[in-house]
Amino acid sequence: MTGPSARSSLMARLVEIVTGFGAMVDVPQLLQRITEDALDLMSAYAVGMAVRDGDRLTLIAGAGATPELVGRSFPLAGSAVEALLAGGGRSLSATGDTYPHLNAELFPGMRPKPIGVALTRADRAAAGALYVVRDEALSADEIEALELLAAHAGAALHTAEIFATEKELELAKDLFLATASHELRTPLTVLRGFAETLLNHWDALDDAGRRELVETIRVRTEKMTGLVEQILLGSRAGIGVDVTLRPFDLAAAVRTAGAAIAGSNADHPLVVESPGVLLATGDESTVDAVLGQLVENAVKYSPAGGPVEVTLRADGEEAVLTVADLGVGIPEGDLTRVFERFVRSEPAIGGPSTAGGAGLGLYIVKRYVEAQRGRVTARRRDGGGTVIEVRLPLA
């Protein structure tokens, strides 16, 4: 397909095709329509729409001779998409044997055909591509048309990403409001009850009785304040965590944070073991919040008491902070789930069926640690209890 008249005919047909996309709102249907129109426009053997998923490409729509390949994935390495990303190009035309990983799937028992490939977006993190396979190489005009169709596919995929993100945020907001109202309703009801008792029976109570009720109200108000702070901290962590990464002495920061916590609960003495200096790369200002949440979680799930042990060490290229308790433990199936927002683990052995709190402590820790290019895991402790391990890069 060459010459001015051929180009004019191609572009007229392309405008007709693209105009028809405007009324389509279903993204999978639109992507399938793009592959079918490209098949007709290019007189192709097969057309496929692939998206990047990590180090692989997954075919999400297709038309022509190999529709059974839709849903299959292929390595990104050695593909035309990798070549375009590496070279900064938007499209290419190549012989069929240039990218061998396609041969076995597309051309079993036959000679490989020429291919044309255009990226849906040049963004390396969100790369997708429109593949066209046919008996002869695509002309420059056809490559230009392919780029336009790929751009429409990219716009559809981007719209779908935005809608998915907005839906996720809406669901998170609803879950946050439901959890906050549920967690605050009980302590507020209890506080109201004590206040009404104090108000209605003031004269009947002696001074010691009135002081006892006021002290109870104070203690419960402090606990509710802590709950509200945790909910708000979890909400902010869900939006995004701002950290400043620089070398700092993690051992000194943990000792300082531990000293502020030590003695706050006589049933759970805090035992800190750390080297003199342990330089890590991260944000020193987050240590108080991270250690505070981990110790609070350890105390919450250790109703029978017992020490909370904090240890620090270097392991290869990482600084390792562990917080261990002698509590009820976490079931194997919950060891990863406990880092999700609003998740509270049921005890592995005995203990209360559900501990108090909003289920945000370990989620907050995970968000802070990952923002510092670290990682956090949980494991069962031999003899009972839980070990939470935080790893940050060594400075």
C-alpha positions as CSV (number, residue, x, y, z in Angstrom):
1,M,0.0,0.0,0.0
2,T,2.0,3.0,-1.3
3,G,1.5,6.3,-3.0
4,P,-0.6,9.4,-2.2
5,S,-3.9,7.8,-3.1
6,A,-3.2,4.8,-1.0
7,R,-2.3,7.0,2.0
8,S,-5.4,9.1,1.4
9,S,-7.6,5.9,1.4
10,L,-5.8,4.6,4.5
11,M,-6.3,7.8,6.5
12,A,-9.9,8.1,5.4
13,R,-10.6,4.6,6.6
14,L,-8.6,5.3,9.8
15,V,-10.7,8.4,10.6
16,E,-13.9,6.4,10.1
17,I,-12.6,3.7,12.5
18,V,-11.4,6.1,15.2
19,T,-14.7,8.1,15.0
20,G,-16.5,4.9,15.9
21,F,-14.5,4.6,19.2
22,G,-16.1,7.7,20.7
23,A,-19.3,6.0,21.7
24,M,-17.6,3.0,23.4
25,V,-17.2,3.0,27.2
26,D,-16.5,-0.6,27.9
27,V,-12.7,-0.8,27.8
28,P,-12.2,-4.6,27.1
29,Q,-14.8,-4.3,24.3
30,L,-13.0,-1.2,22.9
31,L,-9.6,-3.0,22.9
32,Q,-11.1,-6.0,21.1
33,R,-12.7,-3.6,18.6
34,I,-9.3,-1.9,18.0
35,T,-7.7,-5.3,17.2
36,E,-10.5,-6.3,14.9
37,D,-10.4,-2.9,13.0
38,A,-6.6,-3.1,12.8
39,L,-6.9,-6.6,11.3
40,D,-9.2,-5.3,8.6
41,L,-7.3,-2.1,8.0
42,M,-4.0,-3.8,7.6
43,S,-5.2,-6.9,5.9
44,A,-3.3,-8.7,8.6
45,Y,-2.8,-12.4,9.5
46,A,-3.3,-11.6,13.3
47,V,-3.5,-8.6,15.6
48,G,-2.9,-8.7,19.3
49,M,-3.1,-6.2,22.2
50,A,-0.5,-6.8,24.9
51,V,0.1,-5.1,28.2
52,R,3.1,-5.3,30.5
53,D,2.8,-7.2,33.7
54,G,6.2,-7.0,35.5
55,D,8.7,-8.9,33.4
56,R,6.1,-10.4,31.1
57,L,3.6,-9.3,28.4
58,T,0.0,-10.5,28.6
59,L,-2.2,-10.6,25.5
60,I,-5.6,-9.1,26.6
61,A,-7.3,-8.8,23.2
62,G,-6.8,-10.3,19.7
63,A,-8.2,-10.9,16.3
64,G,-7.3,-13.1,13.3
65,A,-5.7,-16.5,13.1
66,T,-4.7,-17.0,16.7
67,P,-7.6,-15.9,19.0
68,E,-6.8,-18.8,21.4
69,L,-3.7,-16.9,22.5
70,V,-5.7,-14.2,24.3
71,G,-4.9,-14.5,28.0
72,R,-1.5,-16.0,27.4
73,S,1.7,-14.2,28.6
74,F,5.2,-14.0,27.0
75,P,8.6,-12.8,28.3
76,L,9.3,-9.1,28.0
77,A,13.0,-10.0,27.6
78,G,13.8,-10.3,24.0
79,S,10.5,-8.8,22.8
80,A,9.8,-5.9,20.5
81,V,8.4,-4.0,23.4
82,E,11.7,-4.3,25.3
83,A,13.5,-3.1,22.2
84,L,11.3,-0.1,21.9
85,L,11.6,0.8,25.6
86,A,15.4,0.4,25.5
87,G,15.7,2.5,22.3
88,G,13.1,5.2,23.2
89,G,11.1,4.4,20.0
90,R,7.3,4.3,19.6
91,S,7.0,1.7,16.8
92,L,9.0,-0.7,14.7
93,S,8.6,-3.0,11.7
94,A,10.6,-6.3,11.7
95,T,10.9,-9.7,10.0
96,G,9.1,-12.5,11.7
97,D,12.2,-14.2,13.0
98,T,13.6,-11.1,14.7
99,Y,11.8,-12.0,18.0
100,P,12.0,-15.8,18.4
101,H,9.7,-16.0,21.4
102,L,6.7,-15.4,19.1
103,N,7.6,-18.0,16.5
104,A,6.5,-21.1,18.5
105,E,3.2,-19.5,19.4
106,L,2.2,-17.6,16.2
107,F,3.9,-19.6,13.5
108,P,3.9,-23.3,14.4
109,G,5.1,-25.3,11.4
110,M,5.2,-22.3,9.1
111,R,7.5,-19.6,8.0
112,P,7.4,-16.5,10.4
113,K,5.7,-13.5,9.0
114,P,6.7,-9.8,9.2
115,I,5.4,-7.9,12.3
116,G,4.7,-4.3,13.1
117,V,4.6,-3.1,16.8
118,A,3.5,0.2,18.3
119,L,3.5,1.1,22.0
120,T,0.3,2.2,23.5
121,R,2.2,4.6,25.8
122,A,5.9,5.4,26.0
123,D,5.7,5.2,29.8
124,R,8.1,2.4,30.9
125,A,6.0,1.6,33.9
126,A,2.8,1.2,32.0
127,A,3.9,-0.1,28.6
128,G,1.5,-2.0,26.3
129,A,1.7,-2.6,22.6
130,L,-0.4,-3.4,19.5
131,Y,1.1,-6.2,17.4
132,V,0.2,-6.7,13.7
133,V,1.4,-9.8,11.9
134,R,0.9,-10.2,8.1
135,D,2.4,-11.5,4.9
136,E,4.4,-8.4,4.0
137,A,6.1,-5.6,6.0
138,L,4.0,-2.6,7.0
139,S,4.6,0.6,5.1
140,A,5.5,3.9,6.8
141,D,1.9,5.1,6.4
142,E,0.6,1.9,7.9
143,I,3.0,2.2,10.8
144,E,1.7,5.7,11.4
145,A,-1.9,4.4,11.4
146,L,-0.8,1.6,13.8
147,E,0.7,4.2,16.2
148,L,-2.6,6.1,16.2
149,L,-4.7,2.9,17.0
150,A,-2.2,2.0,19.7
151,A,-2.5,5.5,21.2
152,H,-6.3,5.1,21.4
153,A,-5.7,1.7,23.1
154,G,-3.4,3.4,25.6
155,A,-5.9,6.1,26.3
156,A,-8.5,3.4,27.1
157,L,-6.2,1.6,29.4
158,H,-5.2,4.8,31.2
159,T,-8.9,5.6,31.7
160,A,-9.5,2.2,33.1
161,E,-6.6,2.7,35.5
162,I,-8.0,6.0,36.7
163,F,-11.5,4.5,37.3
164,A,-9.9,1.6,39.2
165,T,-7.9,3.9,41.4
166,E,-10.9,6.1,42.1
167,K,-13.0,3.1,42.9
168,E,-10.3,1.7,45.2
169,L,-10.1,5.1,47.0
170,E,-13.9,5.3,47.4
171,L,-14.0,1.8,48.9
172,A,-11.1,2.7,51.2
173,K,-12.9,5.8,52.3
174,D,-16.1,3.9,53.0
175,L,-14.2,1.2,55.0
176,F,-12.4,4.0,56.9
177,L,-15.6,5.7,57.9
178,A,-17.3,2.4,58.8
179,T,-14.3,1.3,60.9
180,A,-13.9,4.6,62.7
181,S,-17.6,4.8,63.6
182,H,-17.6,1.2,64.8
183,E,-14.4,1.6,66.9
184,L,-15.5,4.9,68.5
185,R,-19.1,4.0,69.2
186,T,-18.4,1.6,72.1
187,P,-15.9,3.8,74.1
188,L,-18.1,6.9,73.6
189,T,-21.1,4.9,74.9
190,V,-19.1,3.8,78.0
191,L,-17.9,7.4,78.6
192,R,-21.4,8.6,78.4
193,G,-22.5,6.0,80.9
194,F,-19.9,7.0,83.5
195,A,-20.6,10.7,83.0
196,E,-24.4,10.1,83.5
197,T,-23.7,8.1,86.6
198,L,-21.5,10.9,88.0
199,L,-24.1,13.5,87.1
200,N,-27.2,11.6,88.3
201,H,-25.7,10.2,91.5
202,W,-23.3,13.1,92.5
203,D,-24.9,13.6,96.0
204,A,-25.1,9.9,96.7
205,L,-21.4,9.3,96.0
206,D,-18.7,10.2,98.4
207,D,-15.6,12.0,97.4
208,A,-13.6,8.8,96.8
209,G,-16.4,7.4,94.5
210,R,-16.6,10.6,92.5
211,R,-12.8,10.6,92.1
212,E,-12.8,7.0,91.0
213,L,-15.4,7.7,88.3
214,V,-13.5,10.8,87.1
215,E,-10.3,8.8,86.9
216,T,-12.1,6.1,84.9
217,I,-13.3,8.7,82.5
218,R,-9.8,10.1,82.2
219,V,-8.2,6.8,81.5
220,R,-10.8,5.8,78.9
221,T,-10.6,9.2,77.2
222,E,-6.8,8.7,76.9
223,K,-7.4,5.3,75.3
224,M,-9.9,6.8,72.9
225,T,-7.6,9.6,72.0
226,G,-4.9,7.0,71.1
227,L,-7.4,5.2,69.0
228,V,-8.4,8.3,67.1
229,E,-4.7,9.1,66.6
230,Q,-4.1,5.7,65.2
231,I,-7.1,5.9,62.8
232,L,-5.9,9.3,61.6
233,L,-2.3,8.0,61.2
234,G,-3.6,5.0,59.2
235,S,-5.6,7.3,57.0
236,R,-2.6,9.5,56.3
237,A,-0.5,6.4,55.6
238,G,-3.1,5.3,53.1
239,I,-2.8,8.6,51.2
240,G,1.0,8.6,51.1
241,V,4.0,8.7,53.4
242,D,6.6,11.5,53.0
243,V,10.0,10.5,54.1
244,T,13.5,11.9,53.8
245,L,16.1,9.2,53.3
246,R,19.6,9.8,54.8
247,P,22.1,7.8,56.9
248,F,21.3,7.8,60.6
249,D,22.1,5.8,63.7
250,L,19.2,3.3,64.0
251,A,20.5,1.9,67.3
252,A,20.5,5.3,69.0
253,A,17.1,6.2,67.6
254,V,15.6,2.9,68.9
255,R,17.2,3.3,72.3
256,T,15.7,6.8,72.5
257,A,12.2,5.6,71.4
258,G,12.4,2.6,73.7
259,A,13.3,4.8,76.7
260,A,10.1,6.8,76.1
261,I,8.0,3.6,76.0
262,A,9.8,1.7,78.9
263,G,7.8,1.7,82.1
264,S,4.5,2.5,80.5
265,N,3.2,-1.0,81.3
266,A,4.4,-2.9,84.3
267,D,3.1,-6.3,82.9
268,H,5.1,-5.9,79.7
269,P,8.7,-4.7,80.5
270,L,10.6,-3.5,77.5
271,V,14.0,-5.2,76.9
272,V,16.2,-3.5,74.3
273,E,19.4,-5.1,73.0
274,S,21.3,-3.1,70.4
275,P,24.9,-2.5,69.3
276,G,26.5,0.8,70.1
277,V,26.1,2.1,66.6
278,L,24.1,0.7,63.6
279,L,24.0,3.1,60.6
280,A,21.0,2.6,58.4
281,T,19.5,4.6,55.5
282,G,16.0,5.9,56.2
283,D,14.0,8.6,58.0
284,E,15.0,8.8,61.6
285,S,11.7,10.7,62.4
286,T,9.7,7.6,61.7
287,V,11.4,5.4,64.3
288,D,9.2,6.6,67.2
289,A,6.0,5.7,65.3
290,V,7.3,2.4,64.0
291,L,8.6,1.1,67.3
292,G,5.6,2.5,69.1
293,Q,3.1,0.7,66.9
294,L,5.1,-2.6,67.1
295,V,5.3,-2.5,70.9
296,E,1.7,-1.5,71.3
297,N,0.7,-4.4,69.0
298,A,2.9,-6.8,71.0
299,V,1.3,-5.7,74.3
300,K,-2.2,-5.9,72.9
301,Y,-1.7,-9.5,71.8
302,S,0.0,-10.6,75.1
303,P,-2.9,-10.5,77.6
304,A,-1.0,-12.7,80.0
305,G,1.9,-10.2,80.2
306,G,5.5,-10.9,79.6
307,P,8.5,-9.0,78.3
308,V,8.6,-7.3,74.8
309,E,12.0,-7.9,73.4
310,V,13.5,-5.4,70.9
311,T,16.8,-6.4,69.2
312,L,19.0,-4.8,66.5
313,R,21.6,-6.3,64.3
314,A,23.2,-6.1,60.9
315,D,22.6,-8.8,58.4
316,G,24.5,-8.5,55.1
317,E,23.5,-5.2,53.6
318,E,20.5,-4.6,55.9
319,A,19.9,-3.3,59.4
320,V,17.4,-5.6,61.2
321,L,15.0,-4.5,63.9
322,T,12.9,-7.2,65.6
323,V,10.1,-6.9,68.2
324,A,9.2,-10.2,69.9
325,D,6.4,-11.0,72.4
326,L,5.2,-14.0,74.3
327,G,1.6,-13.5,73.3
328,V,-1.2,-15.5,71.6
329,G,0.6,-15.6,68.3
330,I,-0.6,-15.2,64.7
331,P,-2.1,-18.1,62.7
332,E,0.1,-19.1,59.7
333,G,-2.6,-17.9,57.3
334,D,-2.6,-14.4,58.7
335,L,1.1,-13.7,58.7
336,T,0.9,-11.6,55.6
337,R,-2.7,-10.4,56.0
338,V,-2.0,-8.6,59.3
339,F,-0.2,-5.9,57.4
340,E,-3.3,-5.0,55.5
341,R,-5.5,-2.0,56.6
342,F,-8.2,-2.8,59.1
343,V,-7.2,-6.4,59.5
344,R,-7.0,-7.9,63.0
345,S,-5.8,-11.5,63.5
346,E,-7.6,-14.1,65.5
347,P,-5.3,-15.6,68.1
348,A,-3.5,-18.8,67.2
349,I,-3.8,-20.5,70.6
350,G,-6.2,-19.3,73.3
351,G,-6.6,-15.7,74.2
352,P,-9.4,-13.3,73.4
353,S,-11.3,-13.8,70.1
354,T,-10.5,-10.3,69.0
355,A,-8.2,-7.7,70.4
356,G,-9.1,-4.1,70.6
357,G,-8.0,-1.4,68.2
358,A,-8.7,-0.4,64.6
359,G,-6.5,-3.0,62.9
360,L,-4.1,-0.3,61.6
361,G,-0.9,-0.7,63.6
362,L,1.0,-3.1,61.4
363,Y,-0.4,-1.5,58.3
364,I,1.1,1.9,59.4
365,V,4.4,0.2,60.1
366,K,4.4,-1.5,56.6
367,R,3.7,1.9,54.9
368,Y,6.5,3.7,56.8
369,V,9.0,0.9,56.2
370,E,8.4,0.4,52.5
371,A,8.5,4.2,52.0
372,Q,12.1,3.9,53.2
373,R,12.9,1.1,50.8
374,G,12.7,-1.5,53.5
375,R,10.5,-4.5,54.3
376,V,8.6,-5.9,57.2
377,T,7.5,-9.5,57.9
378,A,5.9,-11.5,60.7
379,R,6.6,-15.0,61.9
380,R,5.6,-17.3,64.7
381,R,7.9,-17.4,67.7
382,D,9.1,-20.8,68.9
383,G,7.3,-21.5,72.1
384,G,4.5,-19.1,71.4
385,G,4.2,-15.4,70.5
386,T,5.1,-13.3,67.5
387,V,8.2,-11.8,66.0
388,I,7.9,-8.8,63.7
389,E,11.0,-8.1,61.7
390,V,11.8,-4.7,60.0
391,R,14.7,-4.5,57.5
392,L,16.2,-1.2,56.3
393,P,19.2,-0.7,54.0
394,L,22.5,-0.2,55.8
395,A,24.1,3.2,55.3
